[in-house]
């Protein structure tokens, strides 16, 4: 019981530390999704030119941070005519280049990790585009497109169609309602994975001795640790079952345990090849394409990890492990408390608006409707309004 209590205390402390950052990130994401127009997105993603991939990444940044929602939305783009490479670039950006992820990384691990994340994401997209250009065959792509077109489900559009400036649209009644709906739906999509991630991180931090991590990550052999880290990181992610945002607390534990800087970055990137999502790829695109995505994504993630390790190490930007925080002291009255109060009040206002404008019935309908093939219930929400309208 003492061991369980210790793990739960660490989990609770981690949760308290990142609550305001999560609310801020999802609120900003909801504003972008609800108010910014997306009517021309499919037209913009019809090929794999560098400019198109840049646009895809930019739209991904403005979208959901939940891996499941990002995978579902990338599939929707693909079957509506978007180029497959552009759809995957969107998917990568929407899980690894989002505001809330950067804020939480800076909060728990240091600004260097935030910088590494935003530098490594484009590197991973470039590597993936090159791999697709070399190895992706038309026959496999045609089979994937045919499979992706099956089981088409109705999507929900929560963006507003009103005219006027951004501020006028945002502060209108419809704007407030739309933002509240996207905000709650985003939380509904991520909450299970976030809770699992925090519980796993708390258990590992409390129960796994540092000596195990030092041995597992070859911490006593600096060169071997740097060479092996970007390969080990994604492997740990595959079996962790934790998607984006939820894997950051576990990344803190791994970093404190001795994994290399590039290995941590590769681990965070690898939320798109966790075991449940690999199964979704199989159902969305077929088994062959799922294996192709596993191989190319793994290579891109590890490659980006190596580049980040080399560049940041050369520039002296790798932070001390001692600066990373594994919160385990419970709740204390400091700036985090004030920030949590402010943003919890914001969340309460959005949730109240959601419940008063038919949101609960909508959420029940989404949870009880037939699922997208391979998508867990509650994860079929498309994170950017207007995509399938």
Kinemage of the C-alpha trace (Angstrom):
@kinemage 1
@onewidth
@group {chain A} dominant
@subgroup {mainchain}
@vectorlist {calphas} color= white
{ca unk a 1} P 0.000 0.000 0.000
{ca unk a 2} L 2.873 2.353 0.733
{ca unk a 3} L 4.339 1.712 -2.730
{ca unk a 4} L 0.980 2.299 -4.404
{ca unk a 5} L 0.444 5.489 -2.407
{ca unk a 6} L 3.914 6.732 -3.379
{ca unk a 7} L 3.143 6.162 -7.062
{ca unk a 8} L -0.209 7.922 -6.784
{ca unk a 9} L 1.367 10.898 -5.008
{ca unk a 10} L 3.859 11.309 -7.858
{ca unk a 11} L 1.051 10.977 -10.406
{ca unk a 12} L -1.014 13.597 -8.570
{ca unk a 13} L 1.936 15.959 -8.345
{ca unk a 14} L 2.679 15.593 -12.052
{ca unk a 15} L -0.962 16.257 -12.846
{ca unk a 16} L -1.026 19.403 -10.712
{ca unk a 17} L 2.194 20.659 -12.291
{ca unk a 18} L 0.900 20.471 -15.877
{ca unk a 19} L -2.823 21.248 -15.452
{ca unk a 20} L -2.660 24.937 -16.385
{ca unk a 21} L -0.411 24.220 -19.373
{ca unk a 22} L -2.810 21.588 -20.705
{ca unk a 23} L -5.822 23.891 -20.365
{ca unk a 24} L -3.969 26.770 -22.038
{ca unk a 25} L -2.800 24.583 -24.915
{ca unk a 26} L -6.190 23.016 -25.573
{ca unk a 27} L -7.931 26.387 -25.297
{ca unk a 28} L -5.611 27.878 -27.932
{ca unk a 29} L -6.092 24.822 -30.120
{ca unk a 30} L -9.879 25.112 -29.756
{ca unk a 31} L -9.812 28.791 -30.747
{ca unk a 32} L -7.812 28.004 -33.888
{ca unk a 33} L -10.004 25.066 -34.858
{ca unk a 34} L -13.303 26.833 -34.208
{ca unk a 35} L -12.610 30.302 -35.555
{ca unk a 36} L -9.884 30.012 -38.226
{ca unk a 37} L -11.348 29.057 -41.630
{ca unk a 38} L -10.307 25.674 -43.083
{ca unk a 39} L -12.436 25.525 -46.248
{ca unk a 40} L -9.503 25.248 -48.646
{ca unk a 41} L -7.314 22.794 -46.743
{ca unk a 42} L -7.855 19.792 -49.032
{ca unk a 43} L -7.080 21.870 -52.101
{ca unk a 44} L -3.820 22.904 -50.459
{ca unk a 45} L -2.643 19.337 -49.767
{ca unk a 46} L -2.930 17.695 -53.187
{ca unk a 47} L 0.767 16.928 -53.755
{ca unk a 48} L 4.046 16.306 -51.942
{ca unk a 49} L 5.998 19.395 -52.943
{ca unk a 50} L 8.049 21.100 -50.211
{ca unk a 51} L 5.639 24.026 -50.110
{ca unk a 52} L 2.679 21.668 -49.701
{ca unk a 53} L 4.402 19.782 -46.887
{ca unk a 54} L 5.109 23.111 -45.190
{ca unk a 55} L 1.414 24.003 -45.444
{ca unk a 56} L 0.450 20.544 -44.146
{ca unk a 57} L 2.763 20.979 -41.164
{ca unk a 58} L 1.348 24.434 -40.475
{ca unk a 59} L -2.198 23.124 -40.491
{ca unk a 60} L -1.102 20.257 -38.268
{ca unk a 61} L 0.286 22.699 -35.727
{ca unk a 62} L -3.183 24.280 -35.564
{ca unk a 63} L -4.878 20.943 -35.021
{ca unk a 64} L -5.365 18.374 -32.271
{ca unk a 65} L -2.523 17.054 -30.154
{ca unk a 66} L -4.199 13.686 -29.597
{ca unk a 67} L -2.514 10.941 -31.596
{ca unk a 68} L -5.758 9.069 -32.209
{ca unk a 69} L -7.554 12.188 -33.474
{ca unk a 70} L -4.569 13.116 -35.650
{ca unk a 71} L -4.486 9.657 -37.247
{ca unk a 72} L -8.224 9.783 -37.959
{ca unk a 73} L -7.982 13.275 -39.421
{ca unk a 74} L -5.000 12.337 -41.624
{ca unk a 75} L -7.062 9.469 -43.002
{ca unk a 76} L -9.949 11.871 -43.703
{ca unk a 77} L -7.609 14.177 -45.618
{ca unk a 78} L -6.180 11.253 -47.597
{ca unk a 79} L -9.516 9.847 -48.688
{ca unk a 80} L -10.751 13.341 -49.656
{ca unk a 81} L -7.857 13.701 -52.122
{ca unk a 82} L -4.873 14.878 -50.097
{ca unk a 83} L -1.504 13.420 -51.006
{ca unk a 84} L -0.508 10.603 -48.631
{ca unk a 85} L 2.847 12.203 -47.797
{ca unk a 86} L 1.135 15.518 -47.037
{ca unk a 87} L -1.417 13.736 -44.847
{ca unk a 88} L 1.376 12.061 -42.865
{ca unk a 89} L 3.236 15.378 -42.522
{ca unk a 90} L 0.021 16.856 -41.115
{ca unk a 91} L -0.249 13.912 -38.710
{ca unk a 92} L 3.310 14.361 -37.446
{ca unk a 93} L 2.933 18.102 -36.942
{ca unk a 94} L -0.433 17.797 -35.213
{ca unk a 95} L 1.035 15.598 -32.482
{ca unk a 96} L 4.616 16.860 -32.156
{ca unk a 97} L 4.597 20.558 -33.033
{ca unk a 98} L 1.695 21.799 -30.918
{ca unk a 99} L 1.713 24.527 -28.304
{ca unk a 100} L 0.675 22.484 -25.293
{ca unk a 101} L 3.412 19.914 -25.875
{ca unk a 102} L 6.075 22.621 -26.046
{ca unk a 103} L 4.789 24.313 -22.888
{ca unk a 104} L 4.765 21.088 -20.882
{ca unk a 105} L 8.223 20.077 -22.119
{ca unk a 106} L 9.617 23.440 -21.029
{ca unk a 107} L 7.828 23.181 -17.694
{ca unk a 108} L 9.025 19.690 -16.766
{ca unk a 109} L 12.256 19.217 -18.720
{ca unk a 110} L 13.596 22.590 -19.841
{ca unk a 111} L 13.354 24.903 -22.841
{ca unk a 112} L 16.031 22.889 -24.632
{ca unk a 113} L 13.594 20.009 -25.048
{ca unk a 114} L 10.956 22.360 -26.441
{ca unk a 115} L 13.475 23.687 -28.945
{ca unk a 116} L 14.555 20.145 -29.813
{ca unk a 117} L 10.952 19.099 -30.351
{ca unk a 118} L 10.199 21.974 -32.704
{ca unk a 119} L 13.488 21.501 -34.545
{ca unk a 120} L 13.185 17.723 -34.753
{ca unk a 121} L 9.614 17.693 -36.098
{ca unk a 122} L 10.527 19.259 -39.472
{ca unk a 123} L 13.588 17.005 -39.680
{ca unk a 124} L 11.368 13.968 -39.210
{ca unk a 125} L 8.968 15.195 -41.912
{ca unk a 126} L 11.841 15.675 -44.370
{ca unk a 127} L 13.249 12.195 -43.666
{ca unk a 128} L 9.804 10.654 -44.022
{ca unk a 129} L 9.170 12.475 -47.332
{ca unk a 130} L 12.461 11.170 -48.711
{ca unk a 131} L 11.690 7.620 -47.580
{ca unk a 132} L 8.231 7.790 -49.150
{ca unk a 133} L 9.675 9.114 -52.419
{ca unk a 134} L 12.175 6.228 -52.561
{ca unk a 135} L 10.187 3.273 -51.223
{ca unk a 136} L 6.443 3.973 -51.510
{ca unk a 137} L 5.064 2.168 -54.560
{ca unk a 138} L 1.906 3.106 -56.469
{ca unk a 139} L 0.374 -0.332 -55.942
{ca unk a 140} L 0.701 -0.130 -52.161
{ca unk a 141} L -0.636 3.421 -52.198
{ca unk a 142} L -3.649 2.390 -54.296
{ca unk a 143} L -4.421 -0.468 -51.921
{ca unk a 144} L -4.164 1.919 -48.965
{ca unk a 145} L -6.483 4.448 -50.622
{ca unk a 146} L -9.041 1.729 -51.349
{ca unk a 147} L -8.903 0.521 -47.748
{ca unk a 148} L -9.084 4.074 -46.389
{ca unk a 149} L -12.293 4.685 -48.333
{ca unk a 150} L -14.179 1.924 -46.557
{ca unk a 151} L -16.462 2.513 -43.586
{ca unk a 152} L -16.869 6.220 -44.203
{ca unk a 153} L -18.399 7.787 -41.115
{ca unk a 154} L -20.044 11.124 -40.668
{ca unk a 155} L -17.672 13.721 -39.309
{ca unk a 156} L -18.539 16.678 -37.131
{ca unk a 157} L -17.835 20.256 -38.129
{ca unk a 158} L -17.661 22.630 -35.170
{ca unk a 159} L -16.113 25.621 -36.927
{ca unk a 160} L -18.269 28.725 -37.348
{ca unk a 161} L -19.256 30.148 -40.716
{ca unk a 162} L -19.861 33.748 -39.659
{ca unk a 163} L -18.212 36.604 -41.525
{ca unk a 164} L -16.129 39.351 -39.979
{ca unk a 165} L -12.748 39.714 -38.313
{ca unk a 166} L -11.065 37.063 -36.232
{ca unk a 167} L -11.830 38.948 -32.995
{ca unk a 168} L -15.475 39.444 -33.939
{ca unk a 169} L -15.884 35.767 -34.753
{ca unk a 170} L -14.081 34.695 -31.579
{ca unk a 171} L -16.110 36.854 -29.183
{ca unk a 172} L -19.467 36.175 -30.779
{ca unk a 173} L -21.969 33.844 -29.128
{ca unk a 174} L -21.411 31.241 -31.846
{ca unk a 175} L -17.659 31.610 -31.469
{ca unk a 176} L -17.786 31.031 -27.709
{ca unk a 177} L -20.056 28.022 -28.198
{ca unk a 178} L -17.871 26.506 -30.907
{ca unk a 179} L -14.684 26.993 -28.880
{ca unk a 180} L -16.303 25.350 -25.855
{ca unk a 181} L -17.411 22.347 -27.916
{ca unk a 182} L -13.992 21.809 -29.508
{ca unk a 183} L -12.291 22.274 -26.127
{ca unk a 184} L -14.378 19.603 -24.395
{ca unk a 185} L -14.210 17.211 -27.360
{ca unk a 186} L -10.421 17.507 -27.381
{ca unk a 187} L -10.309 16.592 -23.708
{ca unk a 188} L -12.691 13.704 -24.297
{ca unk a 189} L -10.313 12.398 -26.958
{ca unk a 190} L -7.141 12.687 -24.877
{ca unk a 191} L -8.179 12.136 -21.273
{ca unk a 192} L -7.871 8.346 -21.162
{ca unk a 193} L -4.382 8.362 -22.638
{ca unk a 194} L -3.303 11.245 -20.451
{ca unk a 195} L -4.460 9.442 -17.297
{ca unk a 196} L -2.756 6.213 -18.368
{ca unk a 197} L 0.433 8.098 -19.152
{ca unk a 198} L 0.485 9.827 -15.788
{ca unk a 199} L -0.244 6.598 -13.911
{ca unk a 200} L 2.458 4.716 -15.831
{ca unk a 201} L 4.974 7.506 -15.260
{ca unk a 202} L 4.127 7.657 -11.553
{ca unk a 203} L 4.474 3.890 -11.165
{ca unk a 204} L 7.772 3.775 -13.034
{ca unk a 205} L 9.169 6.745 -11.112
{ca unk a 206} L 8.177 5.165 -7.801
{ca unk a 207} L 8.974 1.515 -8.403
{ca unk a 208} L 11.763 1.161 -10.973
{ca unk a 209} L 15.202 1.723 -9.426
{ca unk a 210} L 17.640 4.130 -11.073
{ca unk a 211} L 20.163 1.320 -11.401
{ca unk a 212} L 17.865 -0.464 -13.873
{ca unk a 213} L 17.562 2.585 -16.110
{ca unk a 214} L 21.295 3.281 -15.987
{ca unk a 215} L 21.945 -0.264 -17.121
{ca unk a 216} L 19.146 -0.367 -19.689
{ca unk a 217} L 20.174 2.915 -21.323
{ca unk a 218} L 23.923 2.130 -21.135
{ca unk a 219} L 24.473 5.228 -19.020
{ca unk a 220} L 27.939 4.012 -18.033
{ca unk a 221} L 29.040 4.069 -21.676
{ca unk a 222} L 28.437 7.586 -23.047
{ca unk a 223} L 29.118 6.747 -26.708
{ca unk a 224} L 26.997 3.586 -26.632
{ca unk a 225} L 24.193 5.527 -24.891
{ca unk a 226} L 24.196 8.190 -27.612
{ca unk a 227} L 24.249 5.579 -30.373
{ca unk a 228} L 21.570 3.398 -28.823
{ca unk a 229} L 19.249 6.044 -27.353
{ca unk a 230} L 17.384 7.056 -30.542
{ca unk a 231} L 16.767 3.363 -31.280
{ca unk a 232} L 15.698 2.416 -27.758
{ca unk a 233} L 13.395 5.430 -27.297
{ca unk a 234} L 10.860 4.490 -29.998
{ca unk a 235} L 10.920 0.838 -28.887
{ca unk a 236} L 9.924 1.886 -25.366
{ca unk a 237} L 7.180 4.076 -26.848
{ca unk a 238} L 5.709 1.221 -28.910
{ca unk a 239} L 5.024 -0.859 -25.805
{ca unk a 240} L 4.048 2.058 -23.534
{ca unk a 241} L 0.581 2.510 -25.145
{ca unk a 242} L 0.762 6.239 -24.300
{ca unk a 243} L -0.001 8.908 -26.903
{ca unk a 244} L 1.178 12.511 -27.199
{ca unk a 245} L 1.119 14.767 -24.114
{ca unk a 246} L 0.604 11.696 -21.934
{ca unk a 247} L 4.094 10.449 -22.768
{ca unk a 248} L 5.858 13.596 -21.507
{ca unk a 249} L 5.797 12.587 -17.807
{ca unk a 250} L 7.223 9.197 -18.792
{ca unk a 251} L 9.857 11.001 -20.883
{ca unk a 252} L 10.911 12.848 -17.714
{ca unk a 253} L 11.369 9.520 -15.941
{ca unk a 254} L 13.398 8.084 -18.823
{ca unk a 255} L 15.583 11.201 -19.014
{ca unk a 256} L 16.266 11.112 -15.288
{ca unk a 257} L 17.005 7.401 -15.674
{ca unk a 258} L 19.815 7.905 -18.159
{ca unk a 259} L 18.478 7.750 -21.730
{ca unk a 260} L 20.329 10.045 -24.147
{ca unk a 261} L 18.984 13.440 -25.199
{ca unk a 262} L 18.307 12.205 -28.722
{ca unk a 263} L 16.681 9.099 -27.272
{ca unk a 264} L 14.181 11.188 -25.300
{ca unk a 265} L 13.310 13.214 -28.390
{ca unk a 266} L 12.833 10.038 -30.455
{ca unk a 267} L 10.666 8.578 -27.672
{ca unk a 268} L 8.373 11.625 -27.672
{ca unk a 269} L 8.110 11.528 -31.468
{ca unk a 270} L 7.146 7.843 -31.378
{ca unk a 271} L 3.614 8.418 -30.077
{ca unk a 272} L 2.485 7.704 -33.653
{ca unk a 273} L 3.747 4.112 -33.630
{ca unk a 274} L 2.435 2.901 -30.280
{ca unk a 275} L 0.826 -0.542 -30.476
{ca unk a 276} L -2.860 0.581 -30.569
{ca unk a 277} L -2.169 3.064 -33.365
{ca unk a 278} L -0.288 0.460 -35.387
{ca unk a 279} L -3.460 -1.612 -35.245
{ca unk a 280} L -5.459 1.415 -36.419
{ca unk a 281} L -3.075 1.824 -39.363
{ca unk a 282} L -3.733 -1.797 -40.247
{ca unk a 283} L -7.488 -1.225 -40.308
{ca unk a 284} L -7.281 2.161 -42.012
{ca unk a 285} L -4.738 1.326 -44.736
{ca unk a 286} L -4.168 -2.438 -44.657
{ca unk a 287} L -1.509 -4.629 -43.031
{ca unk a 288} L 1.177 -3.960 -45.645
{ca unk a 289} L 0.880 -0.196 -45.345
{ca unk a 290} L 0.842 -0.488 -41.533
{ca unk a 291} L 4.180 -2.306 -41.643
{ca unk a 292} L 5.502 0.242 -44.138
{ca unk a 293} L 4.499 3.077 -41.817
{ca unk a 294} L 6.105 1.346 -38.843
{ca unk a 295} L 9.403 1.007 -40.691
{ca unk a 296} L 9.490 4.492 -42.202
{ca unk a 297} L 8.178 6.283 -39.095
{ca unk a 298} L 10.656 4.434 -36.877
{ca unk a 299} L 13.517 5.359 -39.217
{ca unk a 300} L 12.422 9.000 -39.358
{ca unk a 301} L 12.028 9.230 -35.575
{ca unk a 302} L 15.379 7.621 -34.853
{ca unk a 303} L 17.039 9.710 -37.574
{ca unk a 304} L 15.649 12.932 -36.135
{ca unk a 305} L 16.863 11.816 -32.706
{ca unk a 306} L 20.402 11.324 -34.012
{ca unk a 307} L 20.426 14.724 -35.723
{ca unk a 308} L 19.170 16.441 -32.580
{ca unk a 309} L 21.750 14.622 -30.443
{ca unk a 310} L 24.567 15.688 -32.773
{ca unk a 311} L 23.485 19.309 -33.244
{ca unk a 312} L 22.445 20.087 -29.680
{ca unk a 313} L 25.484 18.293 -28.288
{ca unk a 314} L 27.750 20.259 -30.601
{ca unk a 315} L 26.137 23.543 -29.563
{ca unk a 316} L 26.264 22.686 -25.855
{ca unk a 317} L 22.461 22.847 -25.511
{ca unk a 318} L 21.880 19.534 -23.757
{ca unk a 319} L 20.577 20.387 -20.266
{ca unk a 320} L 21.504 18.766 -17.001
{ca unk a 321} L 19.372 15.820 -15.961
{ca unk a 322} L 19.090 17.380 -12.516
{ca unk a 323} L 17.006 20.237 -13.940
{ca unk a 324} L 14.198 17.907 -15.038
{ca unk a 325} L 11.275 17.716 -12.639
{ca unk a 326} L 9.541 14.601 -11.409
{ca unk a 327} L 6.984 16.315 -9.147
{ca unk a 328} L 6.535 14.242 -6.007
{ca unk a 329} L 5.953 16.796 -3.272
{ca unk a 330} L 2.199 17.125 -3.650
{ca unk a 331} L 0.433 20.464 -3.969
{ca unk a 332} L 2.114 23.599 -2.659
{ca unk a 333} L 1.015 27.244 -2.746
{ca unk a 334} L 3.140 28.836 -5.461
{ca unk a 335} L 2.821 30.306 -8.965
{ca unk a 336} L 1.553 26.954 -10.267
{ca unk a 337} L -1.386 27.148 -7.876
{ca unk a 338} L -2.371 30.613 -9.095
{ca unk a 339} L -2.044 29.586 -12.736
{ca unk a 340} L -4.107 26.463 -12.115
{ca unk a 341} L -6.851 28.514 -10.421
{ca unk a 342} L -7.033 30.941 -13.348
{ca unk a 343} L -7.090 28.274 -16.039
{ca unk a 344} L -9.420 25.966 -14.125
{ca unk a 345} L -11.879 28.875 -14.007
{ca unk a 346} L -11.477 29.236 -17.777
{ca unk a 347} L -12.082 25.500 -18.210
{ca unk a 348} L -15.149 25.697 -15.984
{ca unk a 349} L -16.583 28.524 -18.126
{ca unk a 350} L -16.027 26.543 -21.321
{ca unk a 351} L -17.504 23.354 -19.844
{ca unk a 352} L -20.547 25.276 -18.589
{ca unk a 353} L -21.103 26.732 -22.058
{ca unk a 354} L -20.662 23.251 -23.547
{ca unk a 355} L -23.312 21.699 -21.302
{ca unk a 356} L -25.803 24.539 -21.887
{ca unk a 357} L -25.574 24.334 -25.681
{ca unk a 358} L -26.265 20.666 -26.333
{ca unk a 359} L -22.722 19.439 -25.917
{ca unk a 360} L -23.537 16.550 -23.581
{ca unk a 361} L -25.949 14.994 -26.076
{ca unk a 362} L -23.368 15.411 -28.828
{ca unk a 363} L -20.691 13.758 -26.714
{ca unk a 364} L -23.004 10.823 -25.941
{ca unk a 365} L -23.778 10.439 -29.625
{ca unk a 366} L -20.094 10.352 -30.509
{ca unk a 367} L -19.315 7.869 -27.768
{ca unk a 368} L -22.159 5.538 -28.647
{ca unk a 369} L -22.076 5.743 -32.459
{ca unk a 370} L -20.382 3.080 -34.584
{ca unk a 371} L -16.644 3.659 -34.353
{ca unk a 372} L -14.325 4.464 -37.206
{ca unk a 373} L -12.540 1.281 -38.190
{ca unk a 374} L -9.828 0.776 -35.599
{ca unk a 375} L -10.516 3.927 -33.635
{ca unk a 376} L -11.381 3.517 -29.964
{ca unk a 377} L -14.667 5.050 -28.870
{ca unk a 378} L -14.205 8.686 -28.027
{ca unk a 379} L -11.241 9.022 -30.407
{ca unk a 380} L -13.149 9.529 -33.633
{ca unk a 381} L -13.464 13.271 -33.150
{ca unk a 382} L -11.717 15.101 -35.955
{ca unk a 383} L -9.581 17.755 -34.389
{ca unk a 384} L -10.117 20.569 -36.932
{ca unk a 385} L -13.511 21.900 -37.889
{ca unk a 386} L -14.485 21.996 -41.531
{ca unk a 387} L -12.429 19.039 -42.724
{ca unk a 388} L -15.268 16.801 -43.785
{ca unk a 389} L -18.048 19.330 -44.049
